[in-house]
């Protein structure tokens, strides 16, 4: 009494076939395209999150570098004004 999974209709192909059999063709195409877009978004979302985290960290590093440069310039400016004999 073994029943194969293929015969029961378990699998992505059988779901798509069921959609095309029971719905009008235009609506079925729209549903398959929509589900495909959702699948692509679902697959790309982790990469997008990693990119945002990497980019945010990079921006923070650039801001730190800029602040360090401004502080160094400010310190160098004060040092040049006070250093050396005044005539």
VEXKOL-431913 format. One record per atom (N, C-alpha, C): residue number from 0; atom name; x, y, z; chain. Coordinates in Angstrom, 3 decimals. Example, Ala and Ser with C-alpha at 12.3 -4.5 7.8 and 13.67 -1.06 7.14 Angstrom:
<rs>
+-----+-------+----------+----------+----------+--------+
: num : atomo :        x :        y :        z : cadena :
+-----+-------+----------+----------+----------+--------+
:   0 :     N :   13.190 :   -5.690 :    7.800 :      A :
:   0 :    CA :   12.300 :   -4.500 :    7.800 :      A :
:   0 :     C :   13.200 :   -3.300 :    7.800 :      A :
:   1 :     N :   12.850 :   -2.250 :    7.080 :      A :
:   1 :    CA :   13.670 :   -1.060 :    7.140 :      A :
:   1 :     C :   12.900 :    0.030 :    7.870 :      A :
+-----+-------+----------+----------+----------+--------+
</rs>
This chain:
<rs>
+-----+-------+----------+----------+----------+--------+
: num : atomo :        x :        y :        z : cadena :
+-----+-------+----------+----------+----------+--------+
:   0 :     N :    0.819 :   -1.180 :    0.000 :      A :
:   0 :    CA :    0.000 :    0.000 :    0.000 :      A :
:   0 :     C :    0.864 :    1.246 :    0.000 :      A :
:   1 :     N :    2.013 :    1.158 :   -0.606 :      A :
:   1 :    CA :    2.901 :    2.315 :   -0.693 :      A :
:   1 :     C :    2.398 :    3.309 :   -1.728 :      A :
:   2 :     N :    2.271 :    4.526 :   -1.298 :      A :
:   2 :    CA :    1.810 :    5.586 :   -2.185 :      A :
:   2 :     C :    2.979 :    6.534 :   -2.418 :      A :
:   3 :     N :    3.284 :    6.780 :   -3.666 :      A :
:   3 :    CA :    4.418 :    7.663 :   -3.957 :      A :
:   3 :     C :    4.000 :    9.110 :   -3.735 :      A :
:   4 :     N :    4.988 :    9.940 :   -3.375 :      A :
:   4 :    CA :    4.722 :   11.352 :   -3.153 :      A :
:   4 :     C :    4.312 :   12.037 :   -4.445 :      A :
:   5 :     N :    4.878 :   11.583 :   -5.553 :      A :
:   5 :    CA :    4.564 :   12.170 :   -6.850 :      A :
:   5 :     C :    3.100 :   11.959 :   -7.195 :      A :
:   6 :     N :    2.602 :   10.798 :   -6.839 :      A :
:   6 :    CA :    1.220 :   10.469 :   -7.160 :      A :
:   6 :     C :    0.236 :   11.251 :   -6.294 :      A :
:   7 :     N :    0.643 :   11.548 :   -5.047 :      A :
:   7 :    CA :   -0.229 :   12.315 :   -4.157 :      A :
:   7 :     C :   -0.274 :   13.786 :   -4.536 :      A :
:   8 :     N :    0.678 :   14.208 :   -5.338 :      A :
:   8 :    CA :    0.669 :   15.601 :   -5.743 :      A :
:   8 :     C :    1.432 :   16.498 :   -4.784 :      A :
:   9 :     N :    2.426 :   15.958 :   -4.087 :      A :
:   9 :    CA :    3.234 :   16.763 :   -3.192 :      A :
:   9 :     C :    4.443 :   17.240 :   -3.977 :      A :
:  10 :     N :    4.611 :   18.532 :   -4.038 :      A :
:  10 :    CA :    5.730 :   19.114 :   -4.763 :      A :
:  10 :     C :    5.312 :   20.418 :   -5.412 :      A :
:  11 :     N :    6.287 :   21.220 :   -5.771 :      A :
:  11 :    CA :    6.002 :   22.539 :   -6.339 :      A :
:  11 :     C :    5.278 :   22.424 :   -7.680 :      A :
:  12 :     N :    5.661 :   21.433 :   -8.474 :      A :
:  12 :    CA :    5.031 :   21.298 :   -9.788 :      A :
:  12 :     C :    3.532 :   21.044 :   -9.671 :      A :
:  13 :     N :    3.161 :   20.199 :   -8.722 :      A :
:  13 :    CA :    1.739 :   19.883 :   -8.579 :      A :
:  13 :     C :    0.948 :   21.091 :   -8.087 :      A :
:  14 :     N :    1.546 :   21.913 :   -7.233 :      A :
:  14 :    CA :    0.858 :   23.120 :   -6.787 :      A :
:  14 :     C :    0.639 :   24.072 :   -7.955 :      A :
:  15 :     N :    1.652 :   24.222 :   -8.785 :      A :
:  15 :    CA :    1.531 :   25.105 :   -9.946 :      A :
:  15 :     C :    0.488 :   24.548 :  -10.920 :      A :
:  16 :     N :    0.504 :   23.233 :  -11.130 :      A :
:  16 :    CA :   -0.502 :   22.623 :  -12.004 :      A :
:  16 :     C :   -1.907 :   22.853 :  -11.461 :      A :
:  17 :     N :   -2.055 :   22.722 :  -10.157 :      A :
:  17 :    CA :   -3.365 :   22.928 :   -9.528 :      A :
:  17 :     C :   -3.840 :   24.365 :   -9.737 :      A :
:  18 :     N :   -2.905 :   25.317 :   -9.595 :      A :
:  18 :    CA :   -3.255 :   26.730 :   -9.803 :      A :
:  18 :     C :   -3.738 :   26.938 :  -11.229 :      A :
:  19 :     N :   -2.994 :   26.367 :  -12.203 :      A :
:  19 :    CA :   -3.362 :   26.578 :  -13.597 :      A :
:  19 :     C :   -4.665 :   25.864 :  -13.962 :      A :
:  20 :     N :   -4.976 :   24.750 :  -13.307 :      A :
:  20 :    CA :   -6.209 :   24.024 :  -13.623 :      A :
:  20 :     C :   -7.437 :   24.729 :  -13.072 :      A :
:  21 :     N :   -7.334 :   25.287 :  -11.873 :      A :
:  21 :    CA :   -8.523 :   25.807 :  -11.195 :      A :
:  21 :     C :   -8.774 :   27.291 :  -11.408 :      A :
:  22 :     N :   -7.774 :   28.042 :  -11.874 :      A :
:  22 :    CA :   -7.949 :   29.482 :  -12.047 :      A :
:  22 :     C :   -7.845 :   29.855 :  -13.522 :      A :
:  23 :     N :   -8.400 :   30.989 :  -13.887 :      A :
:  23 :    CA :   -8.201 :   31.472 :  -15.259 :      A :
:  23 :     C :   -6.714 :   31.700 :  -15.540 :      A :
:  24 :     N :   -6.350 :   31.601 :  -16.809 :      A :
:  24 :    CA :   -4.939 :   31.610 :  -17.193 :      A :
:  24 :     C :   -4.228 :   32.897 :  -16.764 :      A :
:  25 :     N :   -4.861 :   34.054 :  -16.960 :      A :
:  25 :    CA :   -4.231 :   35.332 :  -16.607 :      A :
:  25 :     C :   -3.958 :   35.448 :  -15.118 :      A :
:  26 :     N :   -4.926 :   35.030 :  -14.322 :      A :
:  26 :    CA :   -4.761 :   35.087 :  -12.869 :      A :
:  26 :     C :   -3.692 :   34.093 :  -12.416 :      A :
:  27 :     N :   -3.652 :   32.941 :  -13.038 :      A :
:  27 :    CA :   -2.638 :   31.944 :  -12.691 :      A :
:  27 :     C :   -1.235 :   32.462 :  -13.005 :      A :
:  28 :     N :   -1.068 :   33.079 :  -14.162 :      A :
:  28 :    CA :    0.236 :   33.654 :  -14.517 :      A :
:  28 :     C :    0.623 :   34.736 :  -13.508 :      A :
:  29 :     N :   -0.330 :   35.608 :  -13.153 :      A :
:  29 :    CA :   -0.052 :   36.673 :  -12.189 :      A :
:  29 :     C :    0.359 :   36.096 :  -10.835 :      A :
:  30 :     N :   -0.321 :   35.031 :  -10.411 :      A :
:  30 :    CA :    0.021 :   34.411 :   -9.135 :      A :
:  30 :     C :    1.418 :   33.801 :   -9.167 :      A :
:  31 :     N :    1.744 :   33.114 :  -10.246 :      A :
:  31 :    CA :    3.068 :   32.485 :  -10.348 :      A :
:  31 :     C :    4.160 :   33.555 :  -10.383 :      A :
:  32 :     N :    3.936 :   34.643 :  -11.113 :      A :
:  32 :    CA :    4.915 :   35.734 :  -11.151 :      A :
:  32 :     C :    5.064 :   36.355 :   -9.764 :      A :
:  33 :     N :    3.951 :   36.594 :   -9.090 :      A :
:  33 :    CA :    3.991 :   37.169 :   -7.749 :      A :
:  33 :     C :    4.744 :   36.257 :   -6.780 :      A :
:  34 :     N :    4.452 :   34.961 :   -6.823 :      A :
:  34 :    CA :    5.148 :   34.023 :   -5.948 :      A :
:  34 :     C :    6.647 :   33.950 :   -6.290 :      A :
:  35 :     N :    6.968 :   34.052 :   -7.571 :      A :
:  35 :    CA :    8.372 :   34.084 :   -7.975 :      A :
:  35 :     C :    9.093 :   35.303 :   -7.429 :      A :
:  36 :     N :    8.428 :   36.466 :   -7.490 :      A :
:  36 :    CA :    9.023 :   37.683 :   -6.938 :      A :
:  36 :     C :    9.215 :   37.550 :   -5.433 :      A :
:  37 :     N :    8.225 :   36.997 :   -4.753 :      A :
:  37 :    CA :    8.363 :   36.780 :   -3.307 :      A :
:  37 :     C :    9.526 :   35.842 :   -3.001 :      A :
:  38 :     N :    9.699 :   34.812 :   -3.807 :      A :
:  38 :    CA :   10.808 :   33.878 :   -3.596 :      A :
:  38 :     C :   12.151 :   34.577 :   -3.773 :      A :
:  39 :     N :   12.268 :   35.399 :   -4.803 :      A :
:  39 :    CA :   13.527 :   36.125 :   -5.034 :      A :
:  39 :     C :   13.806 :   37.079 :   -3.883 :      A :
:  40 :     N :   12.778 :   37.808 :   -3.435 :      A :
:  40 :    CA :   12.965 :   38.718 :   -2.294 :      A :
:  40 :     C :   13.380 :   37.940 :   -1.058 :      A :
:  41 :     N :   12.741 :   36.821 :   -0.811 :      A :
:  41 :    CA :   13.055 :   36.000 :    0.354 :      A :
:  41 :     C :   14.489 :   35.489 :    0.297 :      A :
:  42 :     N :   14.962 :   35.155 :   -0.908 :      A :
:  42 :    CA :   16.333 :   34.674 :   -1.043 :      A :
:  42 :     C :   17.355 :   35.807 :   -0.945 :      A :
:  43 :     N :   17.015 :   36.995 :   -1.420 :      A :
:  43 :    CA :   17.968 :   38.102 :   -1.428 :      A :
:  43 :     C :   17.957 :   38.927 :   -0.138 :      A :
:  44 :     N :   16.935 :   38.770 :    0.681 :      A :
:  44 :    CA :   16.833 :   39.571 :    1.898 :      A :
:  44 :     C :   18.042 :   39.419 :    2.820 :      A :
:  45 :     N :   18.539 :   38.222 :    3.090 :      A :
:  45 :    CA :   19.730 :   38.124 :    3.956 :      A :
:  45 :     C :   20.948 :   38.853 :    3.370 :      A :
:  46 :     N :   21.127 :   38.787 :    2.063 :      A :
:  46 :    CA :   22.241 :   39.505 :    1.442 :      A :
:  46 :     C :   22.062 :   41.004 :    1.579 :      A :
:  47 :     N :   20.837 :   41.483 :    1.427 :      A :
:  47 :    CA :   20.551 :   42.900 :    1.557 :      A :
:  47 :     C :   20.838 :   43.368 :    2.982 :      A :
:  48 :     N :   20.431 :   42.583 :    3.976 :      A :
:  48 :    CA :   20.674 :   42.940 :    5.378 :      A :
:  48 :     C :   22.173 :   42.977 :    5.654 :      A :
:  49 :     N :   22.907 :   41.993 :    5.150 :      A :
:  49 :    CA :   24.358 :   41.995 :    5.336 :      A :
:  49 :     C :   25.000 :   43.206 :    4.673 :      A :
:  50 :     N :   24.535 :   43.576 :    3.484 :      A :
:  50 :    CA :   25.079 :   44.742 :    2.797 :      A :
:  50 :     C :   24.825 :   46.009 :    3.603 :      A :
:  51 :     N :   23.620 :   46.153 :    4.144 :      A :
:  51 :    CA :   23.294 :   47.351 :    4.929 :      A :
:  51 :     C :   24.161 :   47.409 :    6.181 :      A :
:  52 :     N :   24.347 :   46.268 :    6.847 :      A :
:  52 :    CA :   25.194 :   46.251 :    8.040 :      A :
:  52 :     C :   26.633 :   46.612 :    7.689 :      A :
:  53 :     N :   27.142 :   46.075 :    6.585 :      A :
:  53 :    CA :   28.509 :   46.363 :    6.171 :      A :
:  53 :     C :   28.647 :   47.838 :    5.817 :      A :
:  54 :     N :   27.681 :   48.362 :    5.078 :      A :
:  54 :    CA :   27.730 :   49.752 :    4.645 :      A :
:  54 :     C :   27.613 :   50.692 :    5.841 :      A :
:  55 :     N :   26.759 :   50.366 :    6.816 :      A :
:  55 :    CA :   26.602 :   51.191 :    8.009 :      A :
:  55 :     C :   27.895 :   51.216 :    8.807 :      A :
:  56 :     N :   28.537 :   50.072 :    8.938 :      A :
:  56 :    CA :   29.820 :   50.017 :    9.634 :      A :
:  56 :     C :   30.880 :   50.831 :    8.922 :      A :
:  57 :     N :   30.861 :   50.783 :    7.595 :      A :
:  57 :    CA :   31.822 :   51.547 :    6.806 :      A :
:  57 :     C :   31.582 :   53.042 :    6.991 :      A :
:  58 :     N :   30.325 :   53.463 :    6.996 :      A :
:  58 :    CA :   30.000 :   54.880 :    7.201 :      A :
:  58 :     C :   30.443 :   55.324 :    8.598 :      A :
:  59 :     N :   30.223 :   54.489 :    9.612 :      A :
:  59 :    CA :   30.660 :   54.834 :   10.966 :      A :
:  59 :     C :   32.173 :   55.007 :   11.012 :      A :
:  60 :     N :   32.913 :   54.123 :   10.343 :      A :
:  60 :    CA :   34.372 :   54.237 :   10.300 :      A :
:  60 :     C :   34.798 :   55.536 :    9.626 :      A :
:  61 :     N :   34.125 :   55.899 :    8.537 :      A :
:  61 :    CA :   34.463 :   57.141 :    7.844 :      A :
:  61 :     C :   34.173 :   58.358 :    8.726 :      A :
:  62 :     N :   33.080 :   58.335 :    9.463 :      A :
:  62 :    CA :   32.759 :   59.447 :   10.369 :      A :
:  62 :     C :   33.811 :   59.540 :   11.467 :      A :
:  63 :     N :   34.224 :   58.396 :   12.018 :      A :
:  63 :    CA :   35.279 :   58.413 :   13.044 :      A :
:  63 :     C :   36.568 :   58.994 :   12.489 :      A :
:  64 :     N :   36.940 :   58.583 :   11.262 :      A :
:  64 :    CA :   38.152 :   59.121 :   10.643 :      A :
:  64 :     C :   38.048 :   60.627 :   10.448 :      A :
:  65 :     N :   36.885 :   61.100 :   10.007 :      A :
:  65 :    CA :   36.683 :   62.526 :    9.799 :      A :
:  65 :     C :   36.795 :   63.290 :   11.114 :      A :
:  66 :     N :   36.180 :   62.767 :   12.176 :      A :
:  66 :    CA :   36.261 :   63.419 :   13.490 :      A :
:  66 :     C :   37.708 :   63.446 :   13.964 :      A :
:  67 :     N :   38.436 :   62.346 :   13.796 :      A :
:  67 :    CA :   39.846 :   62.312 :   14.189 :      A :
:  67 :     C :   40.660 :   63.346 :   13.419 :      A :
:  68 :     N :   40.410 :   63.483 :   12.118 :      A :
:  68 :    CA :   41.128 :   64.465 :   11.314 :      A :
:  68 :     C :   40.809 :   65.887 :   11.771 :      A :
:  69 :     N :   39.529 :   66.145 :   12.054 :      A :
:  69 :    CA :   39.148 :   67.477 :   12.524 :      A :
:  69 :     C :   39.777 :   67.785 :   13.876 :      A :
:  70 :     N :   39.806 :   66.819 :   14.770 :      A :
:  70 :    CA :   40.427 :   67.031 :   16.076 :      A :
:  70 :     C :   41.929 :   67.254 :   15.920 :      A :
:  71 :     N :   42.572 :   66.501 :   15.039 :      A :
:  71 :    CA :   44.008 :   66.665 :   14.811 :      A :
:  71 :     C :   44.287 :   68.050 :   14.218 :      A :
:  72 :     N :   43.468 :   68.473 :   13.264 :      A :
:  72 :    CA :   43.643 :   69.786 :   12.644 :      A :
:  72 :     C :   43.457 :   70.882 :   13.693 :      A :
:  73 :     N :   42.441 :   70.718 :   14.544 :      A :
:  73 :    CA :   42.190 :   71.689 :   15.605 :      A :
:  73 :     C :   43.371 :   71.734 :   16.559 :      A :
:  74 :     N :   43.891 :   70.582 :   16.941 :      A :
:  74 :    CA :   45.032 :   70.509 :   17.853 :      A :
:  74 :     C :   46.275 :   71.102 :   17.199 :      A :
:  75 :     N :   46.513 :   70.790 :   15.914 :      A :
:  75 :    CA :   47.660 :   71.348 :   15.201 :      A :
:  75 :     C :   47.531 :   72.859 :   15.076 :      A :
:  76 :     N :   46.347 :   73.366 :   14.855 :      A :
:  76 :    CA :   46.126 :   74.810 :   14.751 :      A :
:  76 :     C :   46.425 :   75.516 :   16.051 :      A :
:  77 :     N :   46.006 :   74.953 :   17.156 :      A :
:  77 :    CA :   46.286 :   75.541 :   18.469 :      A :
:  77 :     C :   47.779 :   75.464 :   18.773 :      A :
:  78 :     N :   48.400 :   74.360 :   18.392 :      A :
:  78 :    CA :   49.831 :   74.184 :   18.651 :      A :
:  78 :     C :   50.666 :   75.186 :   17.867 :      A :
:  79 :     N :   50.280 :   75.485 :   16.645 :      A :
:  79 :    CA :   51.037 :   76.425 :   15.809 :      A :
:  79 :     C :   50.879 :   77.848 :   16.331 :      A :
:  80 :     N :   49.699 :   78.179 :   16.880 :      A :
:  80 :    CA :   49.484 :   79.528 :   17.381 :      A :
:  80 :     C :   50.312 :   79.790 :   18.638 :      A :
:  81 :     N :   50.443 :   78.796 :   19.501 :      A :
:  81 :    CA :   51.125 :   79.013 :   20.770 :      A :
:  81 :     C :   52.617 :   78.720 :   20.665 :      A :
:  82 :     N :   53.049 :   77.973 :   19.684 :      A :
:  82 :    CA :   54.460 :   77.622 :   19.587 :      A :
:  82 :     C :   55.251 :   78.746 :   18.916 :      A :
:  83 :     N :   56.509 :   78.884 :   19.280 :      A :
:  83 :    CA :   57.394 :   79.856 :   18.655 :      A :
:  83 :     C :   57.402 :   81.189 :   19.398 :      A :
:  84 :     N :   58.504 :   81.889 :   19.263 :      A :
:  84 :    CA :   58.605 :   83.196 :   19.954 :      A :
:  84 :     C :   57.773 :   84.249 :   19.252 :      A :
:  85 :     N :   57.265 :   85.161 :   20.045 :      A :
:  85 :    CA :   56.469 :   86.256 :   19.479 :      A :
:  85 :     C :   57.368 :   87.486 :   19.384 :      A :
:  86 :     N :   57.345 :   88.131 :   18.260 :      A :
:  86 :    CA :   58.197 :   89.314 :   18.050 :      A :
:  86 :     C :   57.480 :   90.571 :   18.432 :      A :
+-----+-------+----------+----------+----------+--------+
</rs>
